[in-house]
Each structure stands twice: as C-alpha cells, then as structure tokens.
C-alpha cells in the first residue's frame, strides 16, 4: 500500500508538470529609438489643413464658422451680394464645419481646399 501511494504521488507529480501549455507571446515591435522607426514615404505629418471658404449672403450680418460642438473658428461681417473670402486653418480630423448667419444654419463638408456657401 505504501508503494502504491508513492507511485501515485510520483505519477500525479509527473502528470501535472508535464501538461504545461506553451504560450507564444508576440514580440514587442515598438521601436526604442528614432532610427528604428519605419514611416511610409507618403505619410502626411500635418495636423492641420488649410481651407479657403467663400461665403455669400443676401443681407447684412455676422457669420460664425464653428465645429460640431459650436466652438467658433472665425467670425466675419457679410455684406449683401458681396462674397467674403475666409482662410481657415482647421484640425486635420475635421470633416464638417457649421456656418450660422441671420438665423440660418448649415453644414459644409470639408471635401476640398476651396469651398463656397450661399446663404439665402
């Protein structure tokens, strides 16, 4: 009986130590120095984009150009039927801007460098 207990304890010891899962951890590919950093040749490092916005209105008033959270980028005074050209430097992640004028509100898609908007 004593031999059986010893054999069982040795068997369990071998069984539990031999059944070990192999863990293949991925190698950390984060560069440690700037020389190791690999950036594609066409990568755009700019964090802003420049937009030229031409606004035209049928009346006098102040126009406000803002982001989606109503944080104003620029304000200007518009005269009737006289185009106002505004140069904006916006964060690169912006896809739209809001324009407000005399109770009117509109969204402008930032899909080019030269954009126009007409208030009725």
Rosetta blueprint (number, residue, H / E / L):
1 X L
2 X H
3 X H
4 X H
5 X H
6 X H
7 X H
8 X H
9 X H
10 X H
11 X H
12 X H
13 X H
14 X H
15 X H
16 X H
17 X H
18 X H
19 X L
20 X L
21 X L
22 X L
23 X L
24 X L
25 X L
26 X L
27 X L
28 X L
29 X L
30 X L
31 X L
32 X L
33 X L
34 X H
35 X H
36 X H
37 X L
38 X L
39 X L
40 X L
41 X L
42 X L
43 X L
44 X L
45 X L
46 X L
47 X L
48 X E
49 X E
50 X E
51 X E
52 X E
53 X E
54 X E
55 X E
56 X E
57 X E
58 X L
59 X L
60 X L
61 X E
62 X E
63 X E
64 X E
65 X E
66 X E
67 X L
68 X L
69 X L
70 X L
71 X L
72 X E
73 X E
74 X E
75 X E
76 X E
77 X E
78 X E
79 X E
80 X E
81 X L
82 X E
83 X L
84 X E
85 X E
86 X E
87 X E
88 X E
89 X E
90 X E
91 X E
92 X L
93 X L
94 X L
95 X L
96 X E
97 X E
98 X E
99 X E
100 X E
101 X E
102 X L
103 X L
104 X E
105 X E
106 X E
107 X E
108 X E
109 X E
110 X L
111 X L
112 X L
113 X L
114 X E
115 X E
116 X E
117 X E
118 X E
119 X L
120 X L
